């Protein structure tokens, strides 16, 4: 590898490693929810994760969406937050035994399809194999013998995975307005998604519950670490990496959840689960492999005309 290639790959690897911290942090959501938060309030928890974090980032960023970005921020907020959170919780409640996590692991395959449609990226055999490998690995990590299927839960899990994948690819396609950073874009999406969740939470669960100090601590962790910082890093990674590469990093979340459950909650890890972790990590790494050279890159260089004969480029 040449010195130029090494210098170019170093920032890519650093960005990839930083972005991977987000799904690793998301893996702690289950432990925090069960140990710190009030039970049976998934929609209220979704609001508490998204809206305070979004409003805080709006204050920090000091910029609001304008023009076409008003509806774009709303669409991304719905896909990445407002629709994804309720579908995720609905699948988790209707599908015990880790089935919801397996359905979520279909996300990278959805991302490959959306990238083909919206970014003109052809899915390679290697990427598809990586998606299948990651899906099998997550299944071995989280599935239990007593797992049962519920059609509503299955559809919610698949819809949630598709929603997040579409949001990831659209975030890559639309980019950001000139002069607007990832922090502001994150605030727009979290606020839009959080506002959508407020009436849903009130309709389904009623008035907010009384909160203890332990509850507030749990919500603070989810809002700051898992949402404000986590999504900022996630959207920053999308702006600098291929959308499908970022999507494959989501496979780390159930692996992280299993490790945290073992280390912090005293849950056991079987040899099958360890094998699943290895497969999920292998799928994640295989999903990062760069594509081969394109036909355009392989085409012979065009002759350069003298400067006096070259027309000025149009803008």
C-alpha positions in Angstrom: 0.0 0.0 0.0 1.4 3.4 -0.9 1.9 6.3 1.5 -1.0 8.2 -0.1 -3.3 5.2 0.3 -2.3 4.8 4.0 -2.9 8.5 4.7 -6.3 8.4 3.0 -7.4 5.3 4.9 -6.4 6.6 8.3 -9.2 9.2 8.5 -11.7 6.7 7.1 -10.8 4.1 9.8 -10.9 6.8 12.5 -14.4 7.9 11.4 -15.6 4.3 11.2 -14.3 3.6 14.7 -16.0 6.7 16.1 -19.3 6.0 14.3 -19.2 2.4 15.7 -19.4 3.9 19.2 -23.1 4.8 18.6 -24.5 1.3 18.1 -22.3 0.1 21.0 -24.0 2.7 23.2 -27.4 1.8 21.8 -26.7 -1.7 23.1 -27.0 -0.4 26.7 -30.6 0.8 26.1 -32.1 -2.5 27.3 -30.1 -2.6 30.5 -30.9 1.1 31.3 -34.6 0.6 30.5 -35.0 -2.4 32.7 -32.9 -1.1 35.6 -33.7 2.6 35.7 -36.9 3.5 33.9 -40.5 3.2 34.8 -42.1 0.0 33.4 -44.5 -0.2 30.5 -43.9 3.3 29.2 -42.2 2.8 25.8 -43.7 5.8 24.1 -43.0 8.2 26.9 -39.4 6.8 27.0 -39.2 7.5 23.2 -40.3 11.1 23.8 -37.9 11.6 26.6 -35.1 10.3 24.5 -35.8 12.4 21.4 -37.4 15.7 22.3 -35.2 17.1 25.1 -32.1 16.1 23.2 -33.4 17.7 20.0 -34.3 21.0 21.7 -30.9 21.1 23.4 -29.1 20.6 20.1 -31.3 23.3 18.5 -30.1 25.8 21.2 -26.5 24.8 20.8 -26.6 24.8 17.0 -28.6 28.1 16.8 -29.9 27.4 13.3 -33.3 26.3 12.0 -34.1 24.6 8.8 -35.1 26.8 5.9 -36.7 26.3 2.5 -36.6 22.7 1.3 -34.9 21.6 4.5 -38.1 22.2 6.5 -39.8 19.2 4.9 -36.6 17.3 4.5 -35.8 17.5 8.2 -39.4 16.4 9.0 -39.1 13.4 6.7 -35.7 12.4 8.2 -37.1 13.0 11.7 -40.0 10.7 11.0 -37.9 7.9 9.4 -35.0 7.9 11.9 -36.9 8.8 15.1 -40.7 9.4 15.0 -41.6 6.2 13.2 -38.6 4.1 14.1 -38.9 4.4 17.9 -42.6 3.3 18.1 -42.1 0.5 15.7 -39.0 -0.7 17.6 -40.8 -0.7 20.9 -43.9 -2.4 19.4 -41.8 -5.2 18.0 -40.0 -5.6 21.3 -43.2 -5.9 23.3 -44.9 -8.2 20.8 -41.9 -10.4 20.1 -40.1 -11.8 23.2 -37.0 -13.9 22.9 -34.9 -11.5 20.8 -36.9 -11.9 17.6 -37.2 -8.1 17.4 -33.4 -7.8 17.4 -33.2 -10.3 14.5 -35.7 -8.3 12.5 -33.7 -5.2 13.2 -30.6 -7.0 11.8 -32.3 -7.1 8.4 -31.6 -3.3 8.3 -28.3 -3.6 6.3 -30.0 -5.6 3.6 -32.8 -3.0 3.4 -30.0 -0.3 3.2 -28.5 -2.1 0.2 -31.8 -2.0 -1.6 -32.4 1.7 -0.7 -28.9 2.6 -1.7 -29.4 0.9 -5.1 -32.6 3.0 -5.6 -31.6 6.3 -4.2 -27.8 6.4 -4.6 -27.3 4.2 -7.7 -25.0 1.9 -5.7 -25.2 -1.6 -7.0 -25.3 -4.2 -4.2 -22.3 -6.5 -4.5 -22.3 -10.2 -3.6 -19.8 -9.4 -0.8 -22.2 -6.9 0.7 -25.2 -9.2 0.5 -23.2 -12.0 2.0 -22.2 -9.7 4.8 -25.8 -8.8 5.5 -26.8 -12.5 5.6 -23.9 -13.4 7.8 -24.7 -10.6 10.3 -28.3 -11.6 10.4 -27.4 -15.2 11.2 -25.0 -14.0 13.8 -27.5 -11.7 15.6 -30.0 -14.6 15.5 -27.6 -16.9 17.3 -26.9 -14.2 19.9 -30.5 -13.2 20.8 -32.9 -16.0 19.8 -34.2 -18.4 22.5 -36.0 -21.7 22.1 -39.2 -20.2 23.6 -39.3 -17.4 21.0 -42.6 -17.1 19.3 -43.9 -15.2 16.3 -46.6 -12.5 16.3 -47.5 -11.1 12.9 -48.1 -7.6 14.2 -44.7 -7.7 15.9 -43.0 -9.1 12.8 -44.4 -6.4 10.6 -43.5 -3.7 13.1 -39.9 -5.0 13.3 -39.5 -5.1 9.6 -41.1 -1.7 9.2 -38.8 -0.3 11.8 -35.7 -1.7 10.2 -36.8 -0.4 6.8 -37.6 3.1 8.3 -34.1 3.4 9.8 -32.4 2.2 6.7 -34.4 4.6 4.5 -33.5 7.4 6.8 -29.8 6.5 6.7 -29.7 6.4 2.9 -31.8 9.6 2.5 -29.5 11.4 5.0 -26.6 10.5 2.7 -28.5 11.5 -0.4 -29.6 14.9 0.8 -26.4 15.7 2.7 -26.6 19.0 4.7 -27.2 22.6 3.7 -24.1 24.6 3.2 -22.7 25.9 6.5 -24.8 23.5 8.6 -23.0 20.9 10.6 -24.0 17.4 11.7 -24.9 18.8 15.2 -27.7 21.1 13.8 -29.0 18.4 11.4 -29.2 16.0 14.4 -31.2 18.6 16.4 -33.6 19.1 13.5 -34.4 15.4 13.2 -34.7 14.7 16.9 -37.0 17.7 17.4 -39.2 16.7 14.5 -39.4 13.1 15.5 -39.9 14.0 19.2 -42.8 16.3 18.4 -44.4 13.6 16.3 -44.1 11.2 19.3 -45.8 13.5 21.9 -49.4 13.0 20.7 -48.7 9.3 20.1 -47.5 8.9 23.7 -50.4 10.8 25.1 -52.9 8.8 23.1 -51.5 5.4 23.9 -50.2 5.8 27.5 -52.0 8.9 28.8 -50.4 11.5 31.2 -46.7 11.2 32.0 -45.8 9.1 35.1 -44.2 10.5 38.3 -40.5 10.2 38.0 -38.0 9.3 40.6 -34.4 10.4 40.8 -33.4 7.0 39.4 -35.7 7.5 36.5 -34.4 10.9 35.7 -30.8 9.5 35.8 -31.8 6.8 33.3 -33.5 9.3 31.0 -30.5 11.7 31.2 -28.2 8.9 30.1 -30.4 7.8 27.2 -31.0 11.4 26.1 -27.4 12.6 26.3 -25.3 9.5 25.5 -27.6 7.3 23.5 -29.4 10.1 21.6 -27.9 13.6 21.5 -24.2 12.4 21.3 -25.0 9.1 19.7 -27.1 10.4 16.8 -24.7 13.3 16.2 -21.9 10.8 15.8 -24.1 8.6 13.6 -25.1 11.4 11.2 -21.6 12.7 11.1 -20.5 9.2 10.1 -23.1 9.0 7.4 -21.8 12.3 5.9 -18.3 10.9 5.6 -18.8 7.2 5.0 -20.8 5.1 2.5 -24.4 4.8 3.8 -24.3 1.0 3.6 -21.1 0.9 5.6 -22.8 2.8 8.4 -25.9 0.6 8.2 -23.8 -2.5 8.8 -22.4 -1.0 12.0 -25.9 -1.3 13.5 -25.2 -5.1 13.8 -23.0 -4.2 16.8 -25.9 -3.1 18.9 -27.4 -6.5 19.8 -23.8 -7.8 20.4 -23.2 -4.9 22.8 -26.5 -5.6 24.5 -25.5 -9.2 25.1 -22.1 -8.3 26.5 -23.6 -5.7 28.8 -26.2 -8.1 30.0 -23.5 -10.6 30.8 -21.2 -8.1 32.5 -23.7 -5.9 34.3 -26.8 -8.0 34.8 -25.3 -11.4 35.4 -26.8 -13.0 32.3 -25.0 -16.0 30.9 -23.4 -16.3 27.5 -23.5 -19.7 25.8 -21.1 -21.0 23.2 -23.8 -20.5 20.6 -24.1 -16.9 21.5 -20.3 -16.4 21.3 -20.3 -18.0 17.9 -23.1 -15.6 16.9 -21.1 -12.6 18.1 -18.2 -13.7 15.9 -20.4 -14.1 12.9 -22.1 -10.7 13.6 -18.7 -9.0 13.9 -17.6 -10.8 10.7 -20.6 -9.5 8.9 -20.0 -6.0 10.1 -16.3 -6.1 9.0 -17.2 -7.7 5.6 -19.8 -4.9 5.1 -17.0 -2.3 5.3 -14.9 -3.9 2.6 -14.3 -1.3 -0.2 -15.9 -2.1 -3.6 -13.7 -2.9 -6.6 -12.7 -0.3 -9.1 -15.6 1.1 -11.2 -15.7 0.9 -15.0 -15.4 4.7 -15.1 -12.1 4.5 -13.2 -10.8 1.8 -15.5 -11.5 3.8 -18.7 -8.4 5.3 -20.4 -7.7 8.9 -19.7 -9.0 11.5 -22.2 -6.5 13.7 -24.0 -6.1 17.2 -22.6 -6.6 20.0 -25.1 -4.4 23.1 -25.0 -5.7 25.7 -22.6 -6.4 28.2 -25.4 -8.8 25.8 -27.0 -10.6 24.7 -23.8 -14.0 26.2 -23.3 -14.9 27.7 -19.9 -17.0 25.3 -17.8 -20.6 26.3 -17.3 -22.0 26.6 -13.7 
